[in-house]
Amino acid sequence: MDKRRVLYIVRKSEGGMKRHLLSLLRFLDKEKYCLGVVCSFEKDTIDYLKNQGIEVFELEIGDGFNVKEDLSIIKKIRNIVKEFKADIVHMHGFKASFVGRIACFNLPVKTIVTFHNFPGYNNMSEMKRRALLFLIKFLNKRTDQFIAVSEALKKEMMASERIEEDRIEVIYNCIDETLYKMGELDLRKEFGLPEDSFIVGSIARLIPSKGVQDLIEAAHLIKEADVFFFVAGDGPYRKSLEEKIKEKGLESRFFLLGFRDDIPSFLRNLDVFVLPSHEEGFGISVIEAMNEGVPVVATAVGGIPEIIQEGVNGILVEKGNIESLSKAIKSLLKDAHLKETLSLKGKEVAKKFSCEEMVKRVEELYERIKG
C-alpha cells in the first residue's frame, strides 16, 4: 500500500501550536504516512524532525502581511507542495493557512486547516478586516476540512467566517512530556527562597493578550512576604513587564525566567499555576499543570472553561479582574484542603488529554477526506 504524503505548514512559534504539531508528527503512523514540514524552527527542533524521518523544508513565514514577501512565500510553498508530491496539505495557524491555501490553489491536494488561536483580524481596521475576511471566506470554500482545538474556537470560526458546523472537527491538544528537557529544577534553592515559601507560576508568551500584566497587579495586592511569582516564557512585551515589576516594587518577588525547555520540572516547583489570559484558543499549559498535580487558577476565556469546572478541578476568574485573581491565589495560600482537592481532581482531568487520542482523531479525519 502506498503511503499518503502529508505536508504540514507552520510559522515559527514556541507555544501550544508548536507542541501540538511536534506531538502529531511523533505519533502518526509512519507505516501509513510519509511526512514533511514547511517551517522555520530552530536547529534543535529541525534536527529532531529529521531524526524522526520527516522531510523538512526551511521557510520563514512571518506574522504580519507584506505583499511582496508573501507572494514570494506563496510561490516557494507551491513549489514545495509539487516537489513533495503531497496528497494532503495540513496548515496550522492563521498566517500559514492563509499563504498555504493560496499556494495550493488548483493543485490536486486535499487541504486541512487547524485553528489554534482566535483570529487577529478582529483587531484590524474595519476596511482591512472586511477585505481580508472576503478573501478568507473564498479560501474557506476551497478547504476540505477544518480542525479547532476547542469548542470555543469552533463557535468563533463558525460565526466570524461562516464555516459550516460539520466542516469543523474539535480535536483537543495533548500532553507530551517527551518534548521537554528532563531534570529537576529547584527554584527555592536557585533563588535563595525560604523552604516554606509559596510559589505561584505561569507559562506564557510575553504579549498583552496573555495577561501577565494582570498577574503582576495581583502580586502587588498579595502582601504576604513569603509568596513568590515566576513566569516561564519570552516575547516582545518583556521590557514593558520588567518595568511594571519595578514600578510595583516586586523585583525580589516576581521573576521572568524567559524561555524554558524544562516545563514539567518547572511546574513541579509550583504551589499554584495561574493562566491570566485575555484570550486563549485552548490552554494546554493548564492541562500540563494539572498533570503535575498543581492546582490551577485561570481566566474564563476561550477553551479554558472546557477544561476547568469552577471549584471542582480549578478556579475560574473573570479576565482582567485583578481583585478576583488575587483572591483566588490567596484562597489556595490559606486553604490547604482546597489546594489538595483541586490537585487531585485536576490530575484526573489531565488523563483524558492523551496524544494517542489526539492522533487517532486526526488519522480518522485523514482517512475520511481521501479523494
N, C-alpha and C positions, 0 to 999 in steps of 0.2 A: 504494500500500500504506500503510495506517495505521501510524503509529509506535507501538511499545509504550511505555507510560508506566511508568517505573521511579522509585520514590520511595525514597531512602536515609534511614535514621535513624541518628544517631551522637551520642554525648555529646561534650562538649568534651575534646579531647586534643591533645597535641603530639608524640606518638611515632609508632611504626610504623603504628598504626591510621589516623591522620590521613593520613600519606603514602600509604598503600595506597589509601585512598578517593579522594584527590585525583588520583592516577595513573589510577585506574579511570575517574573522571569525565572526565579529559582525553582518554583514548584510546578510549573507547567510540564506536561508530559513530553519529554524530548523525543520519545518514540513516535509521537503524533505530529509534533510541530517543529519546524525549523524557524528560529527566532533571530530577528535583527532589531537594532535600536538606533534611531537618529537622536543624538543627544550631545551635550557639551559638559558632561560631568567631569569632575577632577580625575587625575590619573589613577588613583587607587580604585575608584569605582569602575572606571573603564577596564582596568586590568582584571577586576573581579568578574565583570561581564564576559570578557574574553575567555577567562578560565572556566566559565560555565558553558563554553561552546557557543556563545552568542556573537553574531557579527555586529560590529559597532561602526557606525558612520558618524564621525565627529562633525557637528554643525551647530554653531551658536544661534539660538533663537531668542531674541530679546523680548522684554516685556511690552514695550511701547510700540507705536506704529511709525514706520518710516517707509514711504512708498518705494523709494529706490532700493533700500536694503531688503525690504520684504519681497519685492519682485525677484531679487537675486536669490533669496532663500527659497522661494517657491520653485524657481527653475531648478535649483540644486536638489530639492526634495523630489521633484518629479523625476529627475534623472536617477536618483537613488531607488525610488519605487520600481522603476523599469529594470535597473541593474539587479536588484534583489529578486525580481520576479514575484512580487508579493501577491498573495491571494487575499489577505486581509491587511488593512492599514488601521491600526488602533492608536488613536491620538488621546493624549492626556493633557487637560488644562485648556484654557481659553485660547491663548495665542497659538499654541501648537496645533490645535484643531482648526483654527482659522486659516493659517497658511497651509496646513497639511491637506485640508479638504479642497482648497483651490488647486493645489498641486495635483491632486488625484482626479480632477475633473475630466470626465470622459475616458478614464483609464479602466480596464476590466478588473477592478478590485472591489471588494466589499469594505465599507468604511464604518468604523465604530468610534464614538467619542465618549470619553469618561469625564464627567463633571466632578471636580474636586472642591471647588470654591464658588462662592456667589459671584456673578459676573461683574467685572469692573466698569462696564459701560454705564451702570447706574449713576456713576459719579461724573459722567461727561456732560457737556452742554447739550441742551435738547436737540439742536440741529445735528451734532455729531452722533448722538445716540440714535436718532431716527435713521440716519444714513447707514450706520453700522448694523442696526437691527434688520434693516431691509435686506442687506447682503447676507447676514447670518441666517435669516429665515429662508432665503434662496438656497443656501448651503444645507440647511437642515432637511429640506425636502429631498435632497440627494444623498442623505446619510442613511445607512442601512439600520443602524441601531445606536441607542444611547445607554450609558450607564451613569447612575448617580450614586454617590457614596452615602446618601441619606435620603429619607423621605422628604425632609425639608427642602433639600436641593431639587428633588424631583418636582415638587409642587411649584417652586420658583421658576424652573425652566418651562414647565407647562404654561404658567401664567405669563411670563415675560417673552418667551419665544414661540408660544403657541404649538409646542410639540405635543402630539397625541400621547395619552397616558400609556397605551400599550406599546409604545416605542421606547419607553424609558424603563430600564430594569434597575432596581435598587440592589446594589451589592456592597455590603459594608467592608471597610478595611479590616485588616487582621493584625494580630500581634506577631512579630517575627524578631525574636531576640538575637538571632544569628547575624543580623545586620549591624550589631553593635560590638564594640570592643568590650571584652570581658575584663574583670578586675574588681578590686574593692577600694572604692573611694571613701575617704573618711573626712568629711567636711569639718567636723568639730576639731579634729586634730590639725588639719591643714590650716584652718583659720584661727586656731587658738581659742575655740569657744568652750564654755563650761560643759562638762559631761551631761548635765541635766538641761541643757538649752533646748528650746523648742524651735524646730526648723520648718519654715514654710518655703515651698519651692514651686517653680513653674517652668514650663518649656514653651518657648515662643520665639518666632521670628520678631525682631525688634522693629515693628511697624505700628502705627497708631491703632489699626483695627484689632490688634492682639491684646490691647488694653493693659499693657504693663504699667503705663502711667497711672492707671486706677489702683493697681496693686501698691505702687509707691505711696499714693494718697492714703490708702487703707493702712499701710505700715505706719504712717505718721500718726494715725489715730490710736494705734496699739502701743501703749506707753510702757508695757512690761519690758524690762531691760534684757531679759533672757530670751526674747523672741527674735529670730534672725531670718532673713529672706534671701533666697538665691534664685536667679533666673538663668537657665541654660538656653543659649541661642544668641544669634547675632543679627545685624541688619542695619539699614540706613538711619534708623531712629535712635541709635545707641548714644550718640553725643548728647542729644536732647534729653534722654532719660538720665544720663550721668549728671547733667546739670540740675535736673529735678531732684535727684537723690541728694545732691549737695545743698540745694535750696532748702530742702526739708530737714537738713541736719542728720541724714541717715547713713553717712559714709561708713560708720562702724557696724551697721546692722543690715544694710541692703547691698547685695553684691551681684553684678552682672558677670557671669562666667564665660560668656562667648560661646562659640560652637563647641558642643561636646559629642563625642562618639561613644561614650560610656553611660548611656541613658539609664539602663536598668540599675547600675551601681549608684548613679546619682539619685534615682528615686528611692532606693533603699535607705538613704540618709534622712529622708523627709518624715516629718510628723503629719504634715498636711500638704496636699497638692492643690494648687489653685490655677484655674484657667479663666482669666477675666476677659475673654474675647468679646468684641462688639459684634463680630460675625464669625461663623465657623461652619465650614461645609460638613464636617463630621466630628473631629476632635479625637484623633487616635491617641493622643497623649493622655487623655482621660482613661482610656482602656489600659494603656501601659501602666499608669499609676495604680489602678485597681488591681491589675495582675500582680503587682508587687505588694499588695496589701496596704496601700496608702489611702486614707480617706480623702475624698475629693470635694472641693468647693468649686463650682463653675457657674458661669452665666447661662441663663436660659435662652440661648440663641442657636439658630441653625439646627444641626443634628444632635446637639448635646442632650436635649430632653428625651431623645430616643435611647439614650444610654442611661441617664440618671433618673431614677424615680425619687422625687423630693422626699427627704427624710428617711428613705429606706436604704438606698445604697449610695447616697451622696446628698449634698446640699446645693440647691439651685438659688441663684440670686439674680436680680434684675441687672442688665448691663448698665454700666456707668453709675450704679448706686454704691457710692463709696462706703456709706454708713452700714448698709446691709452686708457688704463684703467684709468689712472689719468685724462686724458682729458674728458672722458665720465662722470666721477664723478663730475668734475668741471663744466661741461656744465649744470648739474642739480642744482648745487650750485648757478649758476648765472642766470639761466633762469627759473623763476617760472612758466611761461606759459607751457613750455615743460614738466616740472615736473608734473603739473596738468593734461595735456593731456595724458601722459603715464600712470598716475594713473587711470584715468577713463577708458581708453582702456584696461588696464590690468585687471580691475575688471570685465569687460565684458567677457574677455577670460576665467577667472577663473571659471565662472559659468558653463562652458562646462565640467569640470572635476568633475562630481558628483560620489559619491560612489554607488548610485543606478544604474548608467550606467555601472560602472566597474563590479559590482556584477552580473548584468543581463547578461553581455557578458560571464562571467566565468560560470554561471549556464547553459547558452546555450551550451557552449563547453562541460560541463559535460554530458549533455543530448545526444550530438552528438556521444560521444565515448562509449555509452552503449554497453555492449557485453554479 
